[in-house]
């Protein structure tokens, strides 16, 4: 969801500079810096931006300059006169000159006010056109980044799936190792080896430590993640939920592994999943 879009327009005596920035966020968080006369239009602008941006932390900045006017501000002469009167009173009471230069007076509150304080509908339409251009540019940026993101997510999924294949290849060795451990325990305790009892214990451990169901579910979740990713836009939240399910299965594999090789593979799968979760925040 990270992106940047900019539009600059020159329309007669109107100069517009519009910047739109977005960062990752679970919800739509909109902040706008608008010309004073268009502050009342913020809700309308927000709704227009949200239709395309959907979610993310979005900052909009609009700079508007009317180049056909000598000045966009008017000096409030009554306010200036009031300030001068107060300054003169201070001078008389203190016996000292305040040296009130005009440039100092212009900096005082309420001395300068914008000439235009009401929204102009025809002008506002041009502002909306500029916003649409900025949205288009940020959408193009996101699309370009999205293709790179898709490739990266697919690679991470393949790495997890390859890890599953490696785990399956070690399952027979895992059972054999458990058999050898049981025999070793019998020898250490100097107990007579009962083949039937040994087989019963093996069946117990096989059932308790069976990870076939986890592997099946994990494979299904990875396929569903890829299917969802390719199904269209605005799937970011859903991908986040599927990532959680993938994580549950990987954690269960780790807890039931009892095999150093499988544990190592599980650690690698967890690392890939964390990267998937981070990248999923960039998906709308």
Backbone torsions as a table, in degrees:
resi	resn	phi	psi	omega
1	UNK	NA	-3.2	178.3
2	UNK	-72.8	137.1	179.5
3	UNK	-174.9	170.0	179.8
4	UNK	-146.4	134.6	177.2
5	UNK	-138.6	141.9	-177.5
6	UNK	-138.6	143.0	176.7
7	UNK	-138.2	134.8	176.9
8	UNK	-126.4	128.0	-176.7
9	UNK	-128.2	141.5	173.2
10	UNK	-123.3	108.8	-175.3
11	UNK	-125.5	95.7	-177.6
12	UNK	60.8	-118.3	-179.9
13	UNK	-93.2	13.3	-177.3
14	UNK	-113.2	128.6	176.4
15	UNK	-119.3	124.5	-176.4
16	UNK	-118.9	136.3	171.7
17	UNK	-130.6	115.9	-174.9
18	UNK	-120.6	128.1	177.8
19	UNK	-124.6	135.9	-178.9
20	UNK	-129.9	123.6	180.0
21	UNK	-125.2	146.2	178.0
22	UNK	-138.1	143.9	176.3
23	UNK	-130.3	165.0	-178.6
24	UNK	-63.3	137.7	174.5
25	UNK	-165.9	145.7	-178.5
26	UNK	-69.0	-29.9	-178.9
27	UNK	-116.6	179.6	176.7
28	UNK	-92.3	112.6	-178.5
29	UNK	-118.0	109.2	-171.5
30	UNK	-113.3	131.5	173.7
31	UNK	-132.2	136.4	-176.7
32	UNK	-131.1	141.1	172.0
33	UNK	-114.6	106.3	-170.9
34	UNK	-117.5	157.7	170.4
35	UNK	-60.3	148.4	-173.6
36	UNK	-54.6	-40.5	-175.2
37	UNK	-72.0	-9.3	-179.0
38	UNK	-115.3	14.3	178.3
39	UNK	-60.6	-35.2	-179.5
40	UNK	-68.4	-13.3	-178.8
41	UNK	-93.5	5.6	-173.5
42	UNK	-61.0	-41.7	-179.1
43	UNK	-62.4	-44.0	178.9
44	UNK	-62.4	-42.1	178.7
45	UNK	-65.1	-42.4	179.6
46	UNK	-58.8	-46.4	-179.6
47	UNK	-63.1	-36.9	-179.8
48	UNK	-66.4	-43.2	-179.3
49	UNK	-68.4	-40.7	-174.9
50	UNK	-65.2	-29.1	180.0
51	UNK	-56.9	-35.4	-178.9
52	UNK	-98.3	-42.3	-174.2
53	UNK	-74.6	-30.2	175.4
54	UNK	65.9	-63.0	177.7
55	UNK	-149.3	165.9	-176.2
56	UNK	123.3	165.4	175.4
57	UNK	-89.0	111.6	-172.0
58	UNK	-115.3	128.2	177.0
59	UNK	-116.7	126.6	178.7
60	UNK	-116.5	131.5	178.5
61	UNK	-128.0	123.9	179.6
62	UNK	-120.9	118.4	173.7
63	UNK	-106.2	124.5	-176.9
64	UNK	-122.5	129.6	179.3
65	UNK	-133.8	128.9	177.3
66	UNK	-98.5	100.8	-172.0
67	UNK	-80.6	-7.6	-179.4
68	UNK	-90.3	2.4	-179.5
69	UNK	-109.8	143.8	177.2
70	UNK	-62.6	-36.9	179.1
71	UNK	-155.0	142.7	178.3
72	UNK	-86.4	-0.4	-177.4
73	UNK	-126.0	155.2	176.0
74	UNK	-118.4	140.7	176.2
75	UNK	-82.8	126.7	179.6
76	UNK	-83.8	93.7	-173.1
77	UNK	-61.0	-34.9	179.6
78	UNK	-65.1	-38.2	179.1
79	UNK	-66.8	-42.6	178.7
80	UNK	-61.0	-43.9	179.7
81	UNK	-61.3	-37.9	179.4
82	UNK	-66.0	-42.5	178.1
83	UNK	-61.7	-43.7	-179.3
84	UNK	-61.5	-41.2	179.6
85	UNK	-61.4	-43.1	179.5
86	UNK	-65.6	-38.7	179.0
87	UNK	-63.8	-42.1	179.3
88	UNK	-63.1	-38.2	178.1
89	UNK	-63.1	-41.2	178.7
90	UNK	-65.0	-40.9	179.9
91	UNK	-60.7	-43.4	-178.9
92	UNK	-66.3	-41.7	-176.8
93	UNK	-73.4	-30.6	-177.8
94	UNK	-95.5	-19.0	-177.8
95	UNK	73.4	15.6	-179.4
96	UNK	-126.0	151.0	179.2
97	UNK	-84.0	133.6	-179.5
98	UNK	-83.4	-12.4	-179.8
99	UNK	50.0	54.0	-177.1
100	UNK	-79.8	94.0	177.2
101	UNK	-76.5	153.1	-176.6
102	UNK	-62.1	-35.5	-179.2
103	UNK	-66.0	-27.1	176.4
104	UNK	-73.9	-39.2	179.0
105	UNK	-62.7	-38.0	-177.6
106	UNK	-66.1	-17.7	179.9
107	UNK	-87.9	-9.3	-178.2
108	UNK	-74.1	152.4	-178.0
109	UNK	-56.9	141.5	173.8
110	UNK	70.8	4.6	179.0
111	UNK	-74.5	-42.0	179.4
112	UNK	-107.9	134.4	176.0
113	UNK	-135.4	144.7	178.9
114	UNK	-60.6	140.9	176.3
115	UNK	-67.2	-37.6	-176.6
116	UNK	-105.1	117.1	-177.5
117	UNK	-120.3	-1.0	-179.9
118	UNK	-119.3	146.0	-178.9
119	UNK	-69.1	140.9	175.4
120	UNK	-106.5	119.2	-172.7
121	UNK	-62.5	-41.7	179.4
122	UNK	-66.2	-37.8	177.6
123	UNK	-67.9	-38.1	-179.6
124	UNK	-65.0	-34.3	176.7
125	UNK	-61.6	-38.6	178.0
126	UNK	-67.2	-36.8	176.8
127	UNK	-63.1	-42.9	178.1
128	UNK	-63.2	-38.7	176.5
129	UNK	-61.0	-41.7	177.7
130	UNK	-64.6	-39.5	176.9
131	UNK	-62.6	-41.9	178.7
132	UNK	-61.3	-38.9	178.3
133	UNK	-64.4	-42.4	178.7
134	UNK	-64.7	-39.6	177.3
135	UNK	-62.7	-41.9	179.2
136	UNK	-60.6	-42.9	-179.2
137	UNK	-67.4	-40.7	179.5
138	UNK	-69.8	-30.4	176.9
139	UNK	-68.4	-40.6	177.1
140	UNK	-63.6	-40.0	178.1
141	UNK	-62.8	-45.3	-179.5
142	UNK	-63.7	-39.1	-179.6
143	UNK	-63.1	-42.9	178.6
144	UNK	-62.6	-45.1	179.1
145	UNK	-68.5	-32.0	-179.3
146	UNK	-63.8	-35.5	178.5
147	UNK	-65.5	-39.8	176.8
148	UNK	-66.8	-39.1	-179.8
149	UNK	-64.7	-42.0	179.2
150	UNK	-60.3	-43.6	179.8
151	UNK	-62.3	-41.1	-179.1
152	UNK	-67.4	-43.3	179.5
153	UNK	-63.3	-40.9	178.1
154	UNK	-62.5	-38.6	178.4
155	UNK	-65.1	-42.0	178.8
156	UNK	-63.7	-40.0	177.7
157	UNK	-63.6	-42.6	179.0
158	UNK	-61.5	-38.4	178.8
159	UNK	-63.6	-39.2	177.1
160	UNK	-66.3	-43.5	-179.8
161	UNK	-64.9	-37.0	175.8
162	UNK	-65.7	-35.0	175.7
163	UNK	-63.2	-37.5	178.0
164	UNK	-63.3	-40.3	178.4
165	UNK	-63.0	-40.7	178.7
166	UNK	-64.8	-40.4	178.2
167	UNK	-61.4	-44.3	179.7
168	UNK	-60.6	-36.4	-179.0
169	UNK	-69.6	-19.2	-178.6
170	UNK	-100.3	-1.6	-175.3
171	UNK	-65.1	-40.7	179.5
172	UNK	-66.3	-42.0	177.8
173	UNK	-62.6	-36.9	-179.5
174	UNK	-62.3	-44.0	179.7
175	UNK	-67.3	-41.3	179.4
176	UNK	-62.7	-39.1	179.2
177	UNK	-65.9	-38.7	178.0
178	UNK	-64.5	-37.4	177.4
179	UNK	-62.5	-45.2	-179.3
180	UNK	-64.3	-37.6	178.9
181	UNK	-64.4	-39.3	179.2
182	UNK	-65.8	-43.5	179.0
183	UNK	-61.9	-40.0	178.6
184	UNK	-62.6	-38.9	178.7
185	UNK	-64.3	-41.5	177.7
186	UNK	-60.0	-43.7	-178.5
187	UNK	-64.9	-42.7	-179.0
188	UNK	-63.2	-36.0	-179.7
189	UNK	-86.6	-1.6	179.5
190	UNK	55.7	43.1	177.9
191	UNK	-98.9	147.6	178.4
192	UNK	-70.1	130.0	-176.1
193	UNK	-77.3	121.4	177.0
194	UNK	-107.6	112.2	-176.0
195	UNK	-59.1	-39.6	179.5
196	UNK	-64.3	-42.5	178.8
197	UNK	-64.9	-38.7	179.0
198	UNK	-61.3	-44.4	179.9
199	UNK	-64.8	-36.8	177.9
200	UNK	-64.1	-43.2	178.5
201	UNK	-63.6	-39.8	179.5
202	UNK	-64.0	-43.0	178.3
203	UNK	-61.4	-40.2	179.0
204	UNK	-61.0	-47.6	-178.4
205	UNK	-68.8	-37.7	179.4
206	UNK	-61.6	-44.2	179.0
207	UNK	-66.6	-40.9	-177.6
208	UNK	-69.2	-37.5	-174.4
209	UNK	-103.6	11.3	-179.1
210	UNK	-63.2	130.4	-177.8
211	UNK	-119.4	13.0	179.9
212	UNK	-61.7	-42.0	-179.0
213	UNK	-64.1	-40.2	178.5
214	UNK	-63.2	-41.2	179.4
215	UNK	-65.2	-40.5	178.7
216	UNK	-63.5	-46.4	-179.9
217	UNK	-65.8	-40.0	179.5
218	UNK	-63.0	-42.5	177.3
219	UNK	-62.0	-40.8	179.5
220	UNK	-64.7	-43.0	179.9
221	UNK	-63.9	-40.5	179.1
222	UNK	-63.5	-41.1	177.6
223	UNK	-65.1	-39.0	179.7
224	UNK	-68.2	-36.5	177.4
225	UNK	-61.4	-47.3	-178.8
226	UNK	-65.4	-39.9	178.8
227	UNK	-63.0	-43.6	179.6
228	UNK	-65.6	-41.2	-179.2
229	UNK	-60.9	-33.5	-177.5
230	UNK	-94.0	2.4	-173.1
231	UNK	-87.3	-8.8	179.6
232	UNK	141.0	-171.9	-176.3
233	UNK	-83.7	173.5	176.4
234	UNK	58.1	44.7	178.9
235	UNK	-112.0	9.4	-175.4
236	UNK	-58.2	-46.4	-179.9
237	UNK	-61.5	-43.3	-178.3
238	UNK	-63.8	-41.3	178.1
239	UNK	-62.1	-35.1	177.3
240	UNK	-63.8	-41.2	178.7
241	UNK	-65.9	-42.1	179.8
242	UNK	-64.8	-36.5	177.9
243	UNK	-60.1	-37.6	178.3
244	UNK	-63.3	-40.6	179.0
245	UNK	-66.8	-39.6	176.5
246	UNK	-60.5	-41.9	-179.9
247	UNK	-62.0	-39.3	179.8
248	UNK	-61.7	-43.3	-178.4
249	UNK	-68.4	-39.8	179.0
250	UNK	-65.2	-40.9	178.4
251	UNK	-63.1	-39.5	178.5
252	UNK	-65.8	-39.9	176.0
253	UNK	-57.3	-43.4	-179.3
254	UNK	-65.2	-40.0	-177.9
255	UNK	-71.4	-23.4	-177.8
256	UNK	-106.2	6.8	-172.0
257	UNK	-66.8	-57.8	-174.9
258	UNK	50.5	40.5	-179.8
259	UNK	-156.3	123.6	-174.7
260	UNK	-59.6	-40.6	-179.4
261	UNK	-64.2	-43.2	179.5
262	UNK	-67.9	-38.9	178.3
263	UNK	-59.6	-40.7	179.5
264	UNK	-63.7	-41.5	178.5
265	UNK	-64.4	-41.2	-179.7
266	UNK	-61.9	-40.0	177.9
267	UNK	-60.1	-42.9	177.3
268	UNK	-63.3	-39.3	178.6
269	UNK	-65.3	-39.1	178.1
270	UNK	-64.1	-39.2	179.1
271	UNK	-62.8	-43.4	178.1
272	UNK	-64.1	-39.2	-179.1
273	UNK	-65.8	-39.1	178.1
274	UNK	-60.8	-38.9	177.6
275	UNK	-67.6	-36.5	176.7
276	UNK	-63.7	-43.6	179.8
277	UNK	-62.2	-42.2	179.0
278	UNK	-62.9	-44.7	-178.3
279	UNK	-71.3	-28.6	179.7
280	UNK	-64.4	-23.7	177.6
281	UNK	-66.8	-18.6	178.3
282	UNK	-86.3	-3.0	-178.7
283	UNK	-97.4	132.9	-180.0
284	UNK	-62.5	NA	NA
